[in-house]
Amino acid sequence: MSNNVTAVPAASSEDALAHFERRLTFETDCWDVQDALERKVADFVLLDVRSPELYEAGHIPGAITLPHARIVERNLTAWDESTLFVVYCAGPHCNGANKAAVRLARLGRPVKEMIGGVTGWLDEGFVLADGSEPGDVR
């Protein structure tokens, strides 16, 4: 009997290892970001690349707003060129984080995408900060 799962054989363990290790060089997830932020060991800049209005309505605590279309060198001068940026947008249905990652990579900046975005963050049970007062969460 045949099925779509096994119709194409799995990669060798060596190839699978290389593939999955490489993926981790491009992305991180909500749990790892939350853990680094909570333990105050975040050695990266977390960028919310959605619109300022969406950021104000609710964003990941500790994130900075920088919409993907505004990622240009003059808006990055506050950070050393070796600074890792972690970008996120609304979620899996949004490609804003991908657009931001492209822009940062073109500028020679290290970048990872936080997979899941705001949707993933909320799905994991984490809270968002709103724009009313520093530290406010909902």
Secondary structure in CASP SS format (residue, H / E / C, confidence):
PFRMAT SS
TARGET T0000
AUTHOR 0000-0000-0000
METHOD secondary structure of the structure
MODEL  1
M C 1.00
S C 1.00
N C 1.00
N C 1.00
V C 1.00
T C 1.00
A C 1.00
V C 1.00
P C 1.00
A C 1.00
A C 1.00
S C 1.00
S H 1.00
E H 1.00
D H 1.00
A H 1.00
L H 1.00
A H 1.00
H H 1.00
F H 1.00
E H 1.00
R H 1.00
R H 1.00
L C 1.00
T C 1.00
F C 1.00
E E 1.00
T E 1.00
D E 1.00
C H 1.00
W H 1.00
D H 1.00
V H 1.00
Q H 1.00
D H 1.00
A H 1.00
L H 1.00
E H 1.00
R C 1.00
K C 1.00
V C 1.00
A C 1.00
D C 1.00
F C 1.00
V E 1.00
L E 1.00
L E 1.00
D E 1.00
V C 1.00
R C 1.00
S C 1.00
P H 1.00
E H 1.00
L H 1.00
Y H 1.00
E H 1.00
A H 1.00
G C 1.00
H E 1.00
I C 1.00
P C 1.00
G C 1.00
A C 1.00
I E 1.00
T E 1.00
L C 1.00
P C 1.00
H H 1.00
A H 1.00
R H 1.00
I C 1.00
V C 1.00
E H 1.00
R H 1.00
N H 1.00
L C 1.00
T C 1.00
A C 1.00
W C 1.00
D C 1.00
E C 1.00
S C 1.00
T C 1.00
L C 1.00
F E 1.00
V E 1.00
V E 1.00
Y E 1.00
C C 1.00
A C 1.00
G C 1.00
P C 1.00
H C 1.00
C C 1.00
N C 1.00
G H 1.00
A H 1.00
N H 1.00
K H 1.00
A H 1.00
A H 1.00
V H 1.00
R H 1.00
L H 1.00
A H 1.00
R H 1.00
L C 1.00
G C 1.00
R C 1.00
P C 1.00
V E 1.00
K E 1.00
E E 1.00
M E 1.00
I E 1.00
G C 1.00
G H 1.00
V H 1.00
T H 1.00
G H 1.00
W H 1.00
L H 1.00
D H 1.00
E C 1.00
G C 1.00
F C 1.00
V C 1.00
L C 1.00
A E 1.00
D C 1.00
G C 1.00
S C 1.00
E C 1.00
P C 1.00
G C 1.00
D C 1.00
V E 1.00
R C 1.00
END
